[in-house]
Each structure stands twice: as structure tokens, then as C-alpha cells.
């Protein structure tokens, strides 16, 4: 459907990300869910941004279901927040520098406190909120801070476009687009209970907590319907 995913498990994604950091490779990691892939139907430029990432992992369970439906199964869902947590834990053992970008003012700072408390040895290179219109000062701050990794948590498509636009300015820094993860790291929101996560129902839990998300959630069945239509086309062609 226009977006290519890396067929990796969470542990494999962590290994690849850690390897890029160790080698000082630049680039960015994206964690598309069905809403993001669906948006590419109207914005081919955004599809190019996603496909230009060094690592593309399936964050949404709908992606995993659609891939199976299209006979190109993925090994498992790779939640961006869990990839971020595990990468931060690994960075702490290596003394690597992490920059937190995104969320409301003050959230990144609280997230930094919690992460360093959870992972002693993790170095916070800096923080910045996500309420900015001009990229240039933020990119300059990142260059000055010289982090090994940046968690870019400004929501899609802003975070993905930011990472793609500034990769060349940060040639030795790996950026990860992690949506609302800083709010979770800061303790502002709580993740779904393990039961919901293990059964691919984290989206349903969030809907119960935030009914106003119904408009966004309705894109999931539409996305799966489109995947089914694509599979029917393949079937007619004998695939």
C-alpha cells in the first residue's frame, strides 16, 4: 500500500538501532500505524518520507493484520514506545547521550528525570518542547547538543518531516519518531494494561479513555477494508 516495513521483532529492531548508534550512523526511525499509512494515499510526499527512514517498524496492530491479509506477514508489532524504552536502557549501559524533543513545555524535562532515574548512566543531552513553528533554532540546538539519539515526539506528520529534513545536519545522530511517548515517560498518561497490549487492543483501551479519538480510530476499519480490496486484486491476478 505504498509503505515498506522492515520485518523485524522488537529485539531485532533494538539490535539494528543500537548498531547504528554504535557506528555513529545518522538517519531516522519511523513507527507507522494504520492512520499514518492511510494518510499516504493523499500525500505521496509523506510516503517518501516514511520510505526514506533507516528503519520502518509496524507500530499498529492493524499494520500486522493488513500485512498478513496481503500475504506479506510481519513477525510482530513493534511498539515505538517500547523500542524507545529499550534503546534508552541500552544507551545507559554505554553512556550515550539522549535528547528529548516534543510535548508541552515542561514535559520533556519530567520525562528526562524519570528516564535517568530508571536507567542510571543515561546522559540527557538536552530537552525542547514540541511547540515550535520554525525548525531552524531547534535544529541548531540539536547540533550544539551533539546527542547520539533524539526522541522526536511532536506527532505525525510533523515529527517525520522534521527528521527527514534535518538528517543531513545531524550526520552522526539517530532520530526516532515516537509520537506521544514523552507524555508516558513523564507520567502524564499511562499505557494500556498488559492484557490489552498483549491482545492487540491498546487502541481500544485508548478509545475507552479518550472517546474523542473516535474520528481517528475509524480510519482503522477503513484501512483494513482497503487492504482487503488490495488482496482481492491480487487474487484476481492469481497471486
N, C-alpha and C positions, 0 to 999 in steps of 0.2 A: 504493500500500500504506500510505497514511496519512501519508507524509512527503514534502513538496515540496522539490525540489532546484533550485538555480539552475543553468541550463545555461550554464556558463562554462568557459573554458580556464583554465589556471594563470595566464597573463599577464592575462587579464581579471579573475580573482579578485583578483590583486595590485593591479590598477588600481582596482578598487572599494574594496578595503580601504584603500589609500593615500589615496584620495579622502575616505573617511570620517575618517581621521586628520587630514588637512589641514583639513577643515572643522570639526574638533572635535566630531564626532558620537559619541554614545555607542552602545552596542549590543554584540552579541556574534556571533561566527562559530563555527559548528559544522561538524564534518567527519565525518559519519556513515559507518559501514561497515555491512555486512550484519548483523553482530551487534547493532548499535545499533538498526537499523530493525526487526529481528526482535523485540527486546525491547518495542517499542511495541505489539505485538499483545496483550500482557498488561498494559501500562501506558499507558493513553491520556494520562495526565498528562505522561509523558515525551515523547510525540509532540507535545503542545502546546509543550513547552519547545523542542524542535528546530524546530518551525514558527515559533516566535517569534523566531528569530535573524534578524539583519540580512542574513546571508549563509550559505547552506547548500551546502557543496560535497561532491561524491562522493569520499570518501577511498578506499573499497574498490573493487577491480576488479569484485567481484560486483554492486555497485550499477550499474556501467556495463553489464554483461551483462543484468541484470534490466530496466533501462530500455529497452535495445534489444529485448528479448523482448516488452515491453509496448507496443512501437511508440511510445515516447516517448524516443527516443535522446538521450543526453547527449554533448557534444562529446568529452570525455576525462575520465580520472580526474584528480583534483586532490589529491595527497598533502598532508596537513596540514603535515607537517614541511617540505616544500619551500615551501609558502606562507609558513610562519613564517620560514624562512631568507631568502627573497627580500624579505619585508617588513622584516626586520631590516637587510638590506643597504640598502634604500631609506631606512629611518629614519636610518642612519648618515650619509647624504648630507644629511639635513635637521636633524641634531642633536636628534632626537626621543628621548623618554625611555621605556625599556622596563623593565617589572617582570616578574620570573620567579617563578612560584608553582607549587610542586609537587615531586614526587620525594622521595627520602630526604634527611635532613639532610646538608648539605654539597654535594649535587649541583647545586643551583641556583647556588651560588657558583662552582663549577668551570665550569658552563655559561656563566656571565656572563664569566668570564675568557676562555674560548675565543671567545665571540661578539665581544667587544670587540677581541680580537686579530685576528679575521678581518675585522671591519668597523670600522676606526678611525673615530671620530666618533660611534659609538653610545653613548648615555648609559644606564647602568643605574641606574634609579631605586630599586631595592631587590630583595631576594630573600626568599623564605619557603618552607620545606619544605611538603610536602603532608600531613603527619601532624598534622592538627588535627581536632577534633570540633566546636568552636564557631566558626561563621563570623564572629561579631561582631568579635573582635580582628583578624582578618585583613582584613576589610572596612575597619576603621578605619585599619589600617596602609596600605592602598591609598589611602584618601582623603588621608592625610597625605603620602604619597609623590608624589601627583598625577602618575602616569605618563600618557603618551599611549596606550600599548598595554600590555596584560598578556597574557603567555602563561600560561594556566591549564592545568596538566599534572598533574591529580590522577586521571585516568582517568574513564571514564563509569560511571554517570551523575552522579557527584559533581561533576565539573567543569561540566557543562551546567547542573545545578541551581544551582550556586553563581553562575554568570554570570547566569542568568535572575533569580535572587533579588536580586542587587545592582547590576543595571544602573542603577536609578534613583539609587543613591548615588554612581555614577560617571558623571555625565551627559556628560562630555567624553572618556571613555576607551573605547577599543575593546578588547574581550577576545576572545581566541582560545582555544578548547579544543583542545589539541594532544597529549593523551594522554601517551605516554612519550617525547616529543621531548626533554625536558631530559636524559634519560639519554644520548641520542645526541649532543646538543650538548656534554655533559660528557665524552664519550669513554668512557662506561661500557659502551655497546653500539655495535655497528657495523650500519649498514644493509646490506641485501642488495646483492650486486654488481649492476652496471648491467644485465647480461643479464637477471637475474630481474626487476628493476624494469621494464625495457622490454617484457617479455613478460607482465606481469600476474601474475608468480609470486612476488612478495615474500612473500605469505602462506605459500607452500610452503617457501621458504628459512627463514622463522621457525619453521615446524613442524620442519624438519630440525634446527635449532639447539636448539629447545625442544620436545621430544616431548610434554611435559606439557600443551601447549596443544591437544592433540587434541580434548578435550571442547569447547573454544570453537570450534575450526575446523570441527567437524561441523555447526555452525549454517549454514555457507555453503551446502552442498548442500541443506539443508532450506529455506533462504531462496530458493534458485533454484527449487526444486520449487514453493514457494508462488507465486512469480512466474509459473511455467508454468501453474499452476492458474488464476490470475487471467486469464492470456491466453486460456485455454480458455473461460472465462466470457465474455470479450469476443467471442471468435469465435462462440460460440453466439448472441450478441445481434446478430451481423452487423457488429461493429466491426472 
